[in-house]
């Protein structure tokens, strides 16, 4: 999976690419680790997931801002003509 994340790095949130090992750790936790081990790693994994989510939300916010700005500039351009 790390190879796939590396190949798709231009399309994925930067944090996901940076901490791509989270996926493998979570997978191992589901399939192999004890509940005690999972609880031991929980906070770090939770923080990793939240950071990835924060990146996605920021990306979405920027895209919405970009679209709104383009629409506003287009309307202003029509009025200024």
N, CA, C and O atoms as CSV, one atom per row, in Angstrom:
chain,resi,resn,atom,element,x,y,z
A,1,UNK,N,N,0.817,-1.193,0.000
A,1,UNK,CA,C,0.000,0.000,0.000
A,1,UNK,C,C,0.867,1.266,0.000
A,1,UNK,O,O,0.499,2.278,-0.597
A,2,UNK,N,N,2.009,1.198,0.669
A,2,UNK,CA,C,2.898,2.366,0.681
A,2,UNK,C,C,3.319,2.765,-0.732
A,2,UNK,O,O,3.426,3.951,-1.043
A,3,UNK,N,N,3.554,1.773,-1.579
A,3,UNK,CA,C,3.926,2.065,-2.971
A,3,UNK,C,C,2.795,2.767,-3.706
A,3,UNK,O,O,3.035,3.703,-4.469
A,4,UNK,N,N,1.565,2.321,-3.481
A,4,UNK,CA,C,0.407,2.949,-4.130
A,4,UNK,C,C,0.244,4.394,-3.666
A,4,UNK,O,O,-0.037,5.284,-4.469
A,5,UNK,N,N,0.420,4.615,-2.378
A,5,UNK,CA,C,0.323,5.983,-1.846
A,5,UNK,C,C,1.407,6.852,-2.471
A,5,UNK,O,O,1.147,7.997,-2.840
A,6,UNK,N,N,2.607,6.323,-2.592
A,6,UNK,CA,C,3.706,7.075,-3.208
A,6,UNK,C,C,3.377,7.416,-4.661
A,6,UNK,O,O,3.609,8.542,-5.101
A,7,UNK,N,N,2.842,6.458,-5.399
A,7,UNK,CA,C,2.480,6.705,-6.799
A,7,UNK,C,C,1.392,7.770,-6.938
A,7,UNK,O,O,1.373,8.520,-7.914
A,8,UNK,N,N,0.493,7.833,-5.967
A,8,UNK,CA,C,-0.634,8.765,-6.031
A,8,UNK,C,C,-0.391,10.039,-5.224
A,8,UNK,O,O,-1.330,10.788,-4.958
A,9,UNK,N,N,0.845,10.288,-4.837
A,9,UNK,CA,C,1.155,11.404,-3.949
A,9,UNK,C,C,0.669,12.755,-4.456
A,9,UNK,O,O,0.370,13.638,-3.652
A,10,UNK,N,N,0.585,12.934,-5.763
A,10,UNK,CA,C,0.140,14.216,-6.314
A,10,UNK,C,C,-1.366,14.411,-6.167
A,10,UNK,O,O,-1.861,15.525,-6.335
A,11,UNK,N,N,-2.093,13.356,-5.859
A,11,UNK,CA,C,-3.553,13.410,-5.769
A,11,UNK,C,C,-4.061,13.236,-4.343
A,11,UNK,O,O,-5.257,13.376,-4.088
A,12,UNK,N,N,-3.171,12.936,-3.427
A,12,UNK,CA,C,-3.552,12.665,-2.044
A,12,UNK,C,C,-3.130,13.806,-1.131
A,12,UNK,O,O,-2.218,14.565,-1.462
A,13,UNK,N,N,-3.790,13.930,0.017
A,13,UNK,CA,C,-3.369,14.952,0.981
A,13,UNK,C,C,-1.913,14.732,1.393
A,13,UNK,O,O,-1.473,13.597,1.580
A,14,UNK,N,N,-1.186,15.817,1.530
A,14,UNK,CA,C,0.230,15.744,1.872
A,14,UNK,C,C,0.503,14.960,3.148
A,14,UNK,O,O,1.479,14.216,3.231
A,15,UNK,N,N,-0.356,15.130,4.134
A,15,UNK,CA,C,-0.154,14.424,5.393
A,15,UNK,C,C,-0.276,12.922,5.208
A,15,UNK,O,O,0.471,12.166,5.829
A,16,UNK,N,N,-1.197,12.473,4.370
A,16,UNK,CA,C,-1.341,11.040,4.116
A,16,UNK,C,C,-0.065,10.478,3.512
A,16,UNK,O,O,0.386,9.395,3.886
A,17,UNK,N,N,0.507,11.214,2.583
A,17,UNK,CA,C,1.756,10.768,1.948
A,17,UNK,C,C,2.886,10.762,2.982
A,17,UNK,O,O,3.718,9.854,3.009
A,18,UNK,N,N,2.897,11.784,3.822
A,18,UNK,CA,C,3.949,11.931,4.825
A,18,UNK,C,C,3.891,10.826,5.887
A,18,UNK,O,O,4.927,10.339,6.339
A,19,UNK,N,N,2.689,10.441,6.276
A,19,UNK,CA,C,2.542,9.418,7.317
A,19,UNK,C,C,1.835,8.179,6.765
A,19,UNK,O,O,0.931,7.633,7.398
A,20,UNK,N,N,2.252,7.753,5.600
A,20,UNK,CA,C,1.607,6.628,4.917
A,20,UNK,C,C,1.667,5.336,5.717
A,20,UNK,O,O,0.887,4.420,5.456
A,21,UNK,N,N,2.563,5.239,6.675
A,21,UNK,CA,C,2.669,4.036,7.494
A,21,UNK,C,C,1.435,3.826,8.372
A,21,UNK,O,O,1.215,2.721,8.867
A,22,UNK,N,N,0.634,4.865,8.570
A,22,UNK,CA,C,-0.590,4.738,9.373
A,22,UNK,C,C,-1.471,3.629,8.812
A,22,UNK,O,O,-2.027,2.839,9.575
A,23,UNK,N,N,-1.607,3.558,7.495
A,23,UNK,CA,C,-2.459,2.540,6.878
A,23,UNK,C,C,-2.002,1.133,7.277
A,23,UNK,O,O,-2.820,0.305,7.677
A,24,UNK,N,N,-0.724,0.871,7.172
A,24,UNK,CA,C,-0.200,-0.445,7.511
A,24,UNK,C,C,-0.378,-0.786,8.984
A,24,UNK,O,O,-0.692,-1.920,9.342
A,25,UNK,N,N,-0.172,0.211,9.823
A,25,UNK,CA,C,-0.336,-0.005,11.260
A,25,UNK,C,C,-1.792,-0.312,11.582
A,25,UNK,O,O,-2.080,-1.221,12.360
A,26,UNK,N,N,-2.714,0.448,10.981
A,26,UNK,CA,C,-4.141,0.197,11.221
A,26,UNK,C,C,-4.547,-1.184,10.717
A,26,UNK,O,O,-5.313,-1.888,11.376
A,27,UNK,N,N,-4.043,-1.565,9.566
A,27,UNK,CA,C,-4.353,-2.875,9.014
A,27,UNK,C,C,-3.843,-3.989,9.933
A,27,UNK,O,O,-4.544,-4.966,10.197
A,28,UNK,N,N,-2.628,-3.824,10.404
A,28,UNK,CA,C,-2.059,-4.823,11.313
A,28,UNK,C,C,-2.859,-4.869,12.611
A,28,UNK,O,O,-3.060,-5.938,13.187
A,29,UNK,N,N,-3.313,-3.710,13.063
A,29,UNK,CA,C,-4.122,-3.650,14.281
A,29,UNK,C,C,-5.418,-4.421,14.138
A,29,UNK,O,O,-5.848,-5.099,15.071
A,30,UNK,N,N,-6.034,-4.326,12.994
A,30,UNK,CA,C,-7.286,-5.035,12.747
A,30,UNK,C,C,-7.057,-6.534,12.706
A,30,UNK,O,O,-7.862,-7.302,13.232
A,31,UNK,N,N,-5.975,-6.951,12.092
A,31,UNK,CA,C,-5.767,-8.370,11.815
A,31,UNK,C,C,-4.885,-9.119,12.813
A,31,UNK,O,O,-5.024,-10.332,12.971
A,32,UNK,N,N,-3.977,-8.405,13.487
A,32,UNK,CA,C,-2.976,-9.137,14.260
A,32,UNK,C,C,-2.767,-8.663,15.697
A,32,UNK,O,O,-2.475,-9.481,16.569
A,33,UNK,N,N,-2.907,-7.379,15.962
A,33,UNK,CA,C,-2.541,-6.864,17.274
A,33,UNK,C,C,-3.613,-7.142,18.321
A,33,UNK,O,O,-4.797,-7.269,18.006
A,34,UNK,N,N,-3.174,-7.232,19.563
A,34,UNK,CA,C,-4.111,-7.435,20.667
A,34,UNK,C,C,-4.841,-6.119,20.956
A,34,UNK,O,O,-4.439,-5.045,20.508
A,35,UNK,N,N,-5.906,-6.243,21.706
A,35,UNK,CA,C,-6.659,-5.038,22.076
A,35,UNK,C,C,-5.773,-4.100,22.888
A,35,UNK,O,O,-5.840,-2.882,22.720
A,36,UNK,N,N,-4.959,-4.651,23.753
A,36,UNK,CA,C,-4.049,-3.846,24.568
A,36,UNK,C,C,-3.066,-3.060,23.689
A,36,UNK,O,O,-2.829,-1.875,23.927
A,37,UNK,N,N,-2.500,-3.719,22.680
A,37,UNK,CA,C,-1.578,-3.045,21.774
A,37,UNK,C,C,-2.295,-1.950,20.992
A,37,UNK,O,O,-1.763,-0.854,20.813
A,38,UNK,N,N,-3.490,-2.249,20.535
A,38,UNK,CA,C,-4.264,-1.247,19.785
A,38,UNK,C,C,-4.545,-0.022,20.646
A,38,UNK,O,O,-4.434,1.112,20.178
A,39,UNK,N,N,-4.907,-0.251,21.898
A,39,UNK,CA,C,-5.160,0.872,22.801
A,39,UNK,C,C,-3.896,1.689,23.041
A,39,UNK,O,O,-3.954,2.909,23.197
A,40,UNK,N,N,-2.775,1.018,23.070
A,40,UNK,CA,C,-1.495,1.692,23.268
A,40,UNK,C,C,-1.192,2.640,22.100
A,40,UNK,O,O,-0.608,3.703,22.305
A,41,UNK,N,N,-1.583,2.263,20.888
A,41,UNK,CA,C,-1.291,3.047,19.683
A,41,UNK,C,C,-2.432,3.960,19.265
A,41,UNK,O,O,-2.304,4.714,18.300
A,42,UNK,N,N,-3.536,3.899,19.976
A,42,UNK,CA,C,-4.748,4.601,19.570
A,42,UNK,C,C,-4.550,6.095,19.355
A,42,UNK,O,O,-4.923,6.621,18.307
A,43,UNK,N,N,-3.969,6.785,20.332
A,43,UNK,CA,C,-3.840,8.248,20.229
A,43,UNK,C,C,-3.037,8.687,19.002
A,43,UNK,O,O,-3.413,9.635,18.312
A,44,UNK,N,N,-1.935,7.993,18.741
A,44,UNK,CA,C,-1.115,8.351,17.579
A,44,UNK,C,C,-1.883,8.108,16.286
A,44,UNK,O,O,-1.823,8.928,15.371
A,45,UNK,N,N,-2.604,6.989,16.199
A,45,UNK,CA,C,-3.369,6.681,14.984
A,45,UNK,C,C,-4.516,7.660,14.804
A,45,UNK,O,O,-4.786,8.114,13.692
A,46,UNK,N,N,-5.191,7.985,15.904
A,46,UNK,CA,C,-6.290,8.960,15.855
A,46,UNK,C,C,-5.778,10.310,15.361
A,46,UNK,O,O,-6.393,10.938,14.499
A,47,UNK,N,N,-4.653,10.749,15.910
A,47,UNK,CA,C,-4.072,12.025,15.479
A,47,UNK,C,C,-3.699,11.986,13.998
A,47,UNK,O,O,-3.912,12.963,13.280
A,48,UNK,N,N,-3.149,10.877,13.544
A,48,UNK,CA,C,-2.811,10.748,12.132
A,48,UNK,C,C,-4.030,10.861,11.241
A,48,UNK,O,O,-4.006,11.561,10.228
A,49,UNK,N,N,-5.095,10.173,11.617
A,49,UNK,CA,C,-6.340,10.226,10.844
A,49,UNK,C,C,-6.894,11.651,10.840
A,49,UNK,O,O,-7.340,12.143,9.804
A,50,UNK,N,N,-6.865,12.308,11.997
A,50,UNK,CA,C,-7.368,13.685,12.083
A,50,UNK,C,C,-6.535,14.634,11.230
A,50,UNK,O,O,-7.088,15.541,10.607
A,51,UNK,N,N,-5.228,14.449,11.189
A,51,UNK,CA,C,-4.377,15.310,10.357
A,51,UNK,C,C,-4.694,15.134,8.872
A,51,UNK,O,O,-4.734,16.107,8.119
A,52,UNK,N,N,-4.917,13.897,8.463
A,52,UNK,CA,C,-5.279,13.626,7.070
A,52,UNK,C,C,-6.616,14.283,6.757
A,52,UNK,O,O,-6.782,14.901,5.705
A,53,UNK,N,N,-7.567,14.146,7.675
A,53,UNK,CA,C,-8.888,14.764,7.496
A,53,UNK,C,C,-8.765,16.289,7.448
A,53,UNK,O,O,-9.422,16.937,6.634
A,54,UNK,N,N,-7.936,16.858,8.305
A,54,UNK,CA,C,-7.723,18.316,8.297
A,54,UNK,C,C,-7.213,18.785,6.941
A,54,UNK,O,O,-7.653,19.815,6.430
A,55,UNK,N,N,-6.282,18.026,6.357
A,55,UNK,CA,C,-5.769,18.371,5.030
A,55,UNK,C,C,-6.890,18.376,3.993
A,55,UNK,O,O,-6.996,19.298,3.184
A,56,UNK,N,N,-7.724,17.336,4.028
A,56,UNK,CA,C,-8.828,17.242,3.068
A,56,UNK,C,C,-9.807,18.407,3.252
A,56,UNK,O,O,-10.267,18.985,2.267
A,57,UNK,N,N,-10.124,18.751,4.484
A,57,UNK,CA,C,-11.039,19.862,4.746
A,57,UNK,C,C,-10.447,21.191,4.294
A,57,UNK,O,O,-11.155,22.032,3.739
A,58,UNK,N,N,-9.164,21.380,4.527
A,58,UNK,CA,C,-8.493,22.603,4.096
A,58,UNK,C,C,-8.484,22.704,2.578
A,58,UNK,O,O,-8.703,23.777,2.015
A,59,UNK,N,N,-8.232,21.589,1.927
A,59,UNK,CA,C,-8.240,21.545,0.459
A,59,UNK,C,C,-9.636,21.916,-0.069
A,59,UNK,O,O,-9.754,22.676,-1.030
A,60,UNK,N,N,-10.665,21.390,0.548
A,60,UNK,CA,C,-12.039,21.683,0.143
A,60,UNK,C,C,-12.369,23.159,0.379
A,60,UNK,O,O,-13.000,23.800,-0.461
A,61,UNK,N,N,-11.938,23.697,1.535
A,61,UNK,CA,C,-12.184,25.105,1.850
A,61,UNK,C,C,-11.508,26.017,0.829
A,61,UNK,O,O,-12.098,27.002,0.387
A,62,UNK,N,N,-10.279,25.691,0.458
A,62,UNK,CA,C,-9.561,26.502,-0.529
A,62,UNK,C,C,-10.248,26.457,-1.890
A,62,UNK,O,O,-10.342,27.475,-2.575
A,63,UNK,N,N,-10.726,25.286,-2.280
A,63,UNK,CA,C,-11.415,25.154,-3.563
A,63,UNK,C,C,-12.715,25.965,-3.576
A,63,UNK,O,O,-13.040,26.603,-4.577
A,64,UNK,N,N,-13.451,25.938,-2.471
A,64,UNK,CA,C,-14.668,26.734,-2.383
A,64,UNK,C,C,-14.348,28.228,-2.452
A,64,UNK,O,O,-15.057,28.988,-3.111
A,65,UNK,N,N,-13.299,28.638,-1.782
A,65,UNK,CA,C,-12.884,30.043,-1.805
A,65,UNK,C,C,-12.450,30.454,-3.206
A,65,UNK,O,O,-12.767,31.552,-3.663
A,66,UNK,N,N,-11.724,29.570,-3.885
A,66,UNK,CA,C,-11.274,29.847,-5.249
A,66,UNK,C,C,-12.469,30.027,-6.176
A,66,UNK,O,O,-12.510,30.979,-6.955
A,67,UNK,N,N,-13.443,29.119,-6.098
A,67,UNK,CA,C,-14.630,29.202,-6.944
A,67,UNK,C,C,-15.422,30.478,-6.670
A,67,UNK,O,O,-15.857,31.157,-7.600
A,68,UNK,N,N,-15.606,30.799,-5.396
A,68,UNK,CA,C,-16.346,32.008,-5.032
A,68,UNK,C,C,-15.633,33.254,-5.555
A,68,UNK,O,O,-16.281,34.186,-6.029
A,69,UNK,N,N,-14.322,33.272,-5.470
A,69,UNK,CA,C,-13.547,34.423,-5.953
A,69,UNK,C,C,-13.667,34.556,-7.463
A,69,UNK,O,O,-13.854,35.661,-7.972
A,70,UNK,N,N,-13.561,33.445,-8.187
A,70,UNK,CA,C,-13.694,33.490,-9.644
A,70,UNK,C,C,-15.070,34.005,-10.055
A,70,UNK,O,O,-15.185,34.804,-10.984
A,71,UNK,N,N,-16.108,33.548,-9.367
A,71,UNK,CA,C,-17.466,34.018,-9.674
A,71,UNK,C,C,-17.594,35.508,-9.400
A,71,UNK,O,O,-18.159,36.242,-10.210
A,72,UNK,N,N,-17.070,35.962,-8.257
A,72,UNK,CA,C,-17.140,37.380,-7.905
A,72,UNK,C,C,-16.396,38.247,-8.903
A,72,UNK,O,O,-16.901,39.285,-9.329
A,73,UNK,N,N,-15.204,37.826,-9.276
A,73,UNK,CA,C,-14.410,38.595,-10.236
A,73,UNK,C,C,-15.129,38.652,-11.575
A,73,UNK,O,O,-15.127,39.691,-12.235
A,74,UNK,N,N,-15.737,37.561,-11.979
A,74,UNK,CA,C,-16.467,37.530,-13.243
A,74,UNK,C,C,-17.643,38.509,-13.217
A,74,UNK,O,O,-17.876,39.217,-14.197
A,75,UNK,N,N,-18.373,38.555,-12.123
A,75,UNK,CA,C,-19.509,39.481,-11.990
A,75,UNK,C,C,-19.030,40.933,-11.991
A,75,UNK,O,O,-19.643,41.804,-12.607
A,76,UNK,N,N,-17.927,41.172,-11.290
A,76,UNK,CA,C,-17.378,42.534,-11.240
A,76,UNK,C,C,-16.928,42.937,-12.644
A,76,UNK,O,O,-17.169,44.066,-13.070
A,77,UNK,N,N,-16.295,42.048,-13.346
A,77,UNK,CA,C,-15.804,42.337,-14.692
A,77,UNK,C,C,-16.968,42.754,-15.602
A,77,UNK,O,O,-16.832,43.684,-16.396
A,78,UNK,N,N,-18.084,42.083,-15.488
A,78,UNK,CA,C,-19.267,42.423,-16.317
A,78,UNK,C,C,-19.796,43.811,-15.976
A,78,UNK,O,O,-20.221,44.543,-16.870
A,79,UNK,N,N,-19.778,44.183,-14.707
A,79,UNK,CA,C,-20.284,45.490,-14.296
A,79,UNK,C,C,-19.316,46.620,-14.655
A,79,UNK,O,O,-19.741,47.741,-14.937
A,80,UNK,N,N,-18.028,46.324,-14.642
A,80,UNK,CA,C,-17.013,47.342,-14.881
A,80,UNK,C,C,-16.865,47.669,-16.368
A,80,UNK,O,O,-16.381,48.744,-16.721
A,81,UNK,N,N,-17.272,46.763,-17.224
A,81,UNK,CA,C,-17.127,46.975,-18.684
A,81,UNK,C,C,-17.662,48.287,-19.126
A,81,UNK,O,O,-17.611,48.606,-20.314
